[in-house]
Amino acid sequence: MSSKPRSMRRLVPAIGLSGALCLGLLGSAAASSHREAPLIAEDPVADLTDLYAFVTPNDSNTVTLIMNAIPFEKPDGGPNFYRFGDDVMYAFNIDNNGDAHADKQFSFRFSTNAENDATFLYNTGPVRSLSDPNLNLRQIYTVTETDLHTGKKWSWGNNPVAPANIGPRSTPDYDKNLGTAAVRDLGYGYKTFAGPRDDPFFADLGSIFDLGGLRPLNQAHLIPLPTDKGKDGLAGYNVHSIVLQVPKSALVADDPTVGIWATTSRRSERVLRGDGTLNNRGKWVQVSRLGMPLVNE
């Protein structure tokens, strides 16, 4: 199966994503795991679709890491627009000594708050900033860097998630007011972004899963059809992206080659409280893992 990513320019313009380099080495930009595994397909908020890692084009001293989750988001899927899972830990895992075990982890935890309990609506008027009172449903997140050898941690909290791009009345000038505004400079070469973005991957899913067909090679198939151009089965769909720009020095040890994979995890126990809410506790258990392109989870 052959597939290639579309331009990623629309993903996070303020961080300047393009190309696919990793610590100065050319690497493949191919990556996708949209709903392949049956169980994770039933758990979209924890379902990782893509992982990218490359030297930041406008700052060669840093590396940009991207994980995408929640496949096949309909951007206009109101009134309950998509969001990150509050009970999920999303993480970039870094192996910098070649033993296939994580030495460092960058984790992301999200929390959701409804500003106005009197309405189910996502917004009650035009939203022109991340702090606009018309935005009813808000998410914030904490980024934590952990040295898995020493246990030392560094955290940056209260980062706003870019809200859904609902439409020109509800979210006018979205890219400027909300999308770019959600890019946070954490200092020391660290930047972060989280929120919905257009899915950058190209895959002709309709043809691929129709008995393994590829439209440009239709005549060579066991069941031949007229030759046609490939169609992007992911066009018009969003994913939820987590983007982290970090200094190279935060990733490498003695060897400039690093291994990078993304995971989602949940607590091992979920206890029902007397008020009907759930209390998540216990150790973290991996739900999804994504590192190699087009490999089932």
N, C-alpha and C positions, 0 to 999 in steps of 0.2 A: 504494500500500500504506500502510495506516495502522497505527501501532503506538505504544505509550506505555510508559514505564518504570514498573515497580512501585515501591512505596515503597522507598527506599534506606536506611531507618532501620537495617535489620539489617546493613548493609555494614560500617561501622566506628563503633559507637555512641560510643566515647570521643572521636572527633574531631567527631561531631555532623553527619553528612551529611544534608542535605535541601534540596529546591529545586534550581534551576539558574540561578545568576547568575554573570556574569563581569565582575569589576572594576566592579560597580555597574550594569551594563547587563543588561537582561533578555535571556535567550538560550534557545534550544531545548534541552530535555533529551533529545531524541531522538538516539539513536546506537546503531548495532549493525552488526556485520560478522561474523556467525557462519558461518564455513565457506563463504563465497561463492566465493572463488578456489580452483580445483582444486589447485594446487600447495601452497598454504599449508595446505589442509585436511589434507595428509599430514604436517604439521609442527606439531602442536598446541601445543608449548611456546613456539613463536615466533608463534603465531596470536593476534593482537589481536582482541578482540570488541567492546569499548566504550571510549570516551574521554569523560570528564566534566570540566568546569572551572566553578567557581562561587565567589562570595564566601562564605567560611565563615560559617554562620549565627550562631555564638556568638562570632565574632571578625571584625568587618568590616574589620579592617586586614590580614587574610590571605586568601589564595585557596587552595582545595582542588582538587588535581588527582588524577584517578583514571584509571588504565588497567587494563583487565581482559584476561586472556589465558587460553588453554586452554579452548575452548568445550565444552559438554556433558560436564562432569566428573560422573561418578557418585560421590557422596560415599562410598558404601560399596564402592568399587572396590579392596579389598585383594587380596593383601597388598602390592601395589606402588601405594601411594597417590600421587596426582598431586603434582608439585612443579615449581618454576621450573627452567628450563634453565641448567645451569652454564656452558654455552658461548654463552649468549645475553646480549647487552647490551640491556636494556630502557631506553627513554629518553623523557622529555618534552622536546619541542623548542619554543623560544619565539622568535617573531619580534616584536620590539618597535619596529621602524621602518618596517613596511609594505612591505618589499621581497620578502616571501615566502621569505626565507632565514633560517635559525635564527641568532639572536644569542646565545642562551644555551641550555644543555642541562643537564638533571638526569638522570643515568644511574644504573642499578642493576645491579650484578653480584652473582651468587649463587654459593655454594659449598656442597657437600653432604658430610656426614661420617657414616659409620656407626660408632657408638660400640662396637658389639659384633660383631666379624666372625664369631662362632660361630653366629649366627642370621640368618635372612632376615626375621624378624618386625619390623614397624614399632615395636612396643613389647612389653615383656615383663612389664608390670604396669600398674596405674593411673598415669596421668600427671597430676600435680597442679600442675606448674609448668613453665616453659620450660627449667629446668635439671634436671628430674627424671631420675635415672639410668635410669628405666624407658623413657624415650624413646630409641630406638636410632638412628633416622634424623633428623638435624638439618640444617637449612639456616640459614646466616647470609648477610648481604648488606652491601654497601658502597654508600652514596649519594655521588655526586660531582657537584658543581655546577661547570660549566665556562663561563667567559666566552670565547666563540668568536672574539672580536676580539683579546683580549690573550693568550689561552691560559692564564690563571690558573685554578687549580683549588682547590676546597675539598672535603674528603672526610670522611665520618662512617662508620666501619667497625664490624664486629662486631655488627650489628643482627640479632636473632633473627627468623626467619620463624615465624608461627603454624603449628603442625602441623595435620594433618588432625583433624577431629572424628570420631573413630572410633565412639564410642558411650558410653553412661553408665557402663560398667564401665572402659573404657580411658581415657576423657577426661571424668571427672566435673566438673560445673560448668564446662563448656568456656568459655563467654563470659567468666566472671570470671577463671578460672585461666590461660587460654591466649590467648583472643581479645583481650580488653582489655589483658592484660599485654604483648601484642606491639606495642602503640602506643608509640612511642619519642619522647620530647621531646628534640630535638637542641639546643635553646636558640635564642635570637634569633628566636623566632617560627616555627621549623621543627619540624614533627612528621612522623612517617612510620609506615607500617604496610605489611606484606606478608603475604599468606597466603590461604587459601581462604575464599570467601564465597559466599552464595547469589546466583545470577545475578539482578540486579534488573530485567532487561529483560523486557517482555511482547511476545510475538509468536506469532500462531497459525500456526506453521510448517506444521502438517499440512494446513491449508486453503489457505494461500498457495501452496504448491508443488503443490497438486492443481489444476492448470490455472488458477492465479491466483484462486482462490475466496476469499471472505470470508463466513463463516457468517451474520452478520446480513443480508447481501445475497444470500443463496443463490437467492432467487426471481428475481433480476435477471440471473443468470448465463446464458450461452448454454446450459449444461446445468443446468437448475434443480434444486434440492434443497430440502427443507423448511428454513425459517429456523431458525437455532440461535444460541446465544450463542458468542462467541469463546472459544477454549481456549488457555491459556498453554502453548505447546510447550516453554518453558524452565523450567517449574515443576519443582522437585525436582532441578535440576542446579546445580552450583557453577561458579564461575570462580576463577582466581587473581588477586587484586587487588593492585595497587601504588598506595598512597595517599600523597600528599605535600602537606602544608600549608606554605605559604611566605608571607612578608610580600609585600604588593603591591609594595613598593619593590624586591624582588628580581626582579620581572618587567618592570616598566615602565621606559621611558626618558623621552623628552620627550612621547610620545603615550600617553594612557591606554589606547588600544586595543591589544590584543596578539593575535597568532595563535598557536594552540597545536595541536600534533599529537604523536602518539606513534609510536615506531618500535621495531622489534626488529632487531638486527644480529648477524652472526657474522663471525669472522675469515675471511679469504679463502683460507687454506691450512690443511689438516688433514693432519698427517704422523703415520704409524704408528710408534711407538717400538718398540724391541726387546722390551719387556715386554708388548706388546699394547695399551698405552694410546695415546690420541691426543694429539698436541701441536697446539694451535690457535695459529696465528701469522698474521702479515700484517695488512693493513689491515682495518678494519671494513667490511662490506658489508651494506646494508639488505636485510632479508628481508621485513618487513611494515611497512606505514605506515597509520595510521588518523587521520583528521581530520574528514572530512565524514560525516554519518550515512548509513547504508545505501548506501554506495558501495563497490563491489568493490575489493579491494586489488590 
